[in-house]
Amino acid sequence: MCMFCAAVPVTAAIGANLNNKQNATQRAAGKAGIEPPAKKPIAKITLGALIFLTVGSVVYHTIFTRIFGLPWF
């Protein structure tokens, strides 16, 4: 498995975990009656990283294999 293909599920899992922790912090602050911390765009950043990795994977598996004669993975 190439580095791009291996990084896609890892990135998705880390992004989902960070987003879940942020949502839990927001809920806990709301229940405690204090102002929650500013919400960070974790989901959008994760989506951007996933798109970047997907494009990188497509380029790696199509263009580089034709140019350099690498075996198809």
C-alpha positions as CSV (number, residue, x, y, z in Angstrom):
1,M,0.0,0.0,0.0
2,C,1.4,3.4,-0.9
3,M,1.9,6.2,1.5
4,F,-1.1,8.1,0.2
5,C,-3.4,5.2,0.4
6,A,-2.3,4.4,3.9
7,A,-2.6,8.0,5.1
8,V,-6.3,8.4,4.0
9,P,-7.9,6.2,6.8
10,V,-5.4,7.5,9.4
11,T,-6.2,11.1,8.6
12,A,-10.0,10.4,8.6
13,A,-9.7,8.7,12.0
14,I,-7.6,11.4,13.6
15,G,-9.9,14.1,12.2
16,A,-13.0,12.4,13.5
17,N,-11.4,11.9,16.9
18,L,-10.4,15.5,17.2
19,N,-13.8,16.7,16.1
20,N,-15.5,14.4,18.6
21,K,-13.3,15.7,21.4
22,Q,-14.1,19.3,20.4
23,N,-17.9,18.6,20.4
24,A,-17.6,16.9,23.8
25,T,-15.9,20.0,25.2
26,Q,-18.5,22.2,23.7
27,R,-21.3,20.2,25.3
28,A,-19.6,20.0,28.7
29,A,-19.1,23.7,28.8
30,G,-22.7,24.3,27.9
31,K,-23.9,22.0,30.7
32,A,-21.6,23.7,33.2
33,G,-23.0,27.1,32.2
34,I,-19.7,28.5,31.1
35,E,-18.8,30.0,27.8
36,P,-17.4,27.2,25.5
37,P,-14.1,27.8,23.8
38,A,-14.0,29.0,20.2
39,K,-14.9,26.2,17.7
40,K,-12.1,25.3,15.3
41,P,-12.8,24.1,11.8
42,I,-11.5,20.6,12.3
43,A,-13.9,18.9,10.0
44,K,-13.1,21.3,7.1
45,I,-9.4,20.9,7.6
46,T,-9.8,17.1,7.7
47,L,-11.8,17.2,4.5
48,G,-9.1,19.3,2.8
49,A,-6.4,16.9,3.9
50,L,-8.5,14.0,2.6
51,I,-9.0,15.6,-0.8
52,F,-5.2,16.4,-1.0
53,L,-4.3,12.8,-0.2
54,T,-6.9,11.4,-2.6
55,V,-5.5,13.6,-5.4
56,G,-2.0,12.6,-4.5
57,S,-3.0,9.0,-4.6
58,V,-4.6,9.3,-8.0
59,V,-1.5,11.1,-9.4
60,Y,0.8,8.6,-7.9
61,H,-1.1,5.6,-9.2
62,T,-1.6,7.0,-12.8
63,I,1.0,9.5,-13.9
64,F,4.1,8.4,-12.0
65,T,3.6,4.8,-13.0
66,R,3.5,5.7,-16.7
67,I,6.4,8.1,-16.5
68,F,8.8,6.0,-14.4
69,G,7.6,2.6,-15.4
70,L,6.9,1.6,-11.8
71,P,4.8,-1.5,-11.2
72,W,1.1,-1.0,-10.7
73,F,0.3,-1.1,-7.0
